[in-house]
Amino acid sequence: GGKVAEDVAFRSVAKPLESSVVLGIMAQTMGVDVGEFRLRRRGSALRAVWARFLIRYAGQSQRDVAKLLNVGTGAAISMQLSKNRAAFAEKDLAAVMAKIEGRLDEERKKHCAAK
């Protein structure tokens, strides 16, 4: 309910980062190559994590992310995000995601200050 309106309002205020910047920070923090995000792996939350941060920090829509991932539709991304919600809360992944979020927030501050 309320979260959607908050996300939309937040997205319009914050200047989105380039997708390549978001991907670079994620890959570096997770210790993987950017190409790993495009690979399909059963049971892996990696692409859902990618989608979540591209939507939140690069201002991408689910449809945009689906094109980047070669998934098909925005609905497929929505399903990925829903399916991996429990994985996002797991201790190890949650810690990595918090680290990524911190680095992306820093980058956004630098990005906004430079404008």
C-alpha positions as CSV (number, residue, x, y, z in Angstrom):
1,G,0.0,0.0,0.0
2,G,1.9,3.0,1.3
3,K,5.3,1.9,0.1
4,V,4.5,2.4,-3.6
5,A,3.6,6.0,-3.2
6,E,6.7,6.6,-1.1
7,D,8.9,5.0,-3.8
8,V,7.4,7.1,-6.6
9,A,7.8,10.3,-4.6
10,F,11.4,9.4,-3.7
11,R,12.2,8.6,-7.3
12,S,11.1,12.0,-8.5
13,V,13.2,13.8,-5.9
14,A,16.5,11.9,-6.2
15,K,18.5,12.1,-9.4
16,P,18.9,8.6,-10.8
17,L,22.4,7.1,-11.2
18,E,23.5,5.6,-14.5
19,S,22.7,1.9,-14.7
20,S,26.4,1.2,-15.4
21,V,27.4,2.9,-12.1
22,V,24.8,0.9,-10.1
23,L,26.0,-2.4,-11.8
24,G,29.6,-1.5,-11.2
25,I,29.1,-0.8,-7.5
26,M,27.0,-4.0,-7.1
27,A,29.6,-6.2,-8.9
28,Q,32.5,-4.8,-7.0
29,T,30.8,-5.1,-3.6
30,M,29.6,-8.7,-4.4
31,G,32.9,-9.7,-5.9
32,V,31.4,-10.8,-9.2
33,D,31.8,-9.8,-12.8
34,V,29.0,-7.5,-14.2
35,G,28.2,-10.3,-16.7
36,E,27.2,-12.6,-13.9
37,F,24.0,-10.5,-13.4
38,R,22.7,-11.6,-16.9
39,L,23.2,-15.4,-16.3
40,R,20.2,-17.5,-15.3
41,R,20.9,-19.6,-12.3
42,R,18.2,-21.7,-10.5
43,G,17.7,-20.6,-7.0
44,S,20.0,-17.6,-7.3
45,A,18.8,-14.2,-6.0
46,L,21.5,-12.3,-7.9
47,R,19.3,-11.1,-10.7
48,A,16.5,-10.1,-8.3
49,V,19.0,-8.1,-6.3
50,W,20.2,-6.4,-9.5
51,A,16.6,-5.6,-10.5
52,R,15.8,-4.2,-7.0
53,F,18.8,-1.8,-7.1
54,L,18.3,-0.7,-10.7
55,I,14.7,0.1,-10.0
56,R,15.6,2.0,-6.8
57,Y,18.8,3.8,-7.7
58,A,18.9,4.0,-11.5
59,G,15.2,4.9,-11.9
60,Q,14.6,1.9,-14.2
61,S,11.1,0.5,-14.6
62,Q,10.5,-3.3,-14.2
63,R,10.1,-3.3,-18.0
64,D,13.5,-1.6,-18.5
65,V,15.1,-4.1,-16.2
66,A,13.5,-7.0,-18.0
67,K,15.0,-5.8,-21.3
68,L,18.5,-5.5,-19.7
69,L,18.2,-9.0,-18.3
70,N,16.7,-10.5,-21.4
71,V,13.9,-11.8,-19.2
72,G,10.9,-10.8,-21.3
73,T,8.4,-8.7,-19.4
74,G,8.2,-6.4,-16.4
75,A,5.8,-9.0,-14.9
76,A,8.7,-11.5,-14.8
77,I,10.8,-9.0,-12.9
78,S,7.9,-8.5,-10.5
79,M,7.8,-12.3,-9.9
80,Q,11.5,-12.4,-9.4
81,L,11.3,-9.7,-6.7
82,S,8.4,-11.4,-5.0
83,K,10.0,-14.8,-5.1
84,N,13.2,-13.6,-3.6
85,R,11.8,-11.4,-0.8
86,A,12.7,-14.0,1.8
87,A,16.2,-14.3,0.4
88,F,16.6,-10.5,0.8
89,A,16.0,-10.9,4.5
90,E,18.6,-13.7,5.0
91,K,21.5,-12.5,7.1
92,D,24.4,-12.9,4.6
93,L,22.5,-11.4,1.7
94,A,20.9,-8.7,3.8
95,A,24.4,-7.6,4.9
96,V,25.7,-7.4,1.4
97,M,22.6,-5.6,0.2
98,A,23.1,-3.1,3.1
99,K,26.7,-2.5,2.0
100,I,25.6,-2.0,-1.6
101,E,22.9,0.4,-0.5
102,G,25.4,2.4,1.5
103,R,27.8,2.7,-1.4
104,L,24.9,3.7,-3.8
105,D,23.7,6.3,-1.3
106,E,27.2,7.8,-1.1
107,E,27.4,7.8,-4.9
108,R,24.0,9.5,-5.2
109,K,25.1,12.2,-2.8
110,K,28.3,12.8,-4.8
111,H,26.2,12.8,-8.0
112,C,23.7,15.3,-6.7
113,A,26.5,17.6,-5.2
114,A,28.3,17.6,-8.6
115,K,25.2,18.9,-10.4
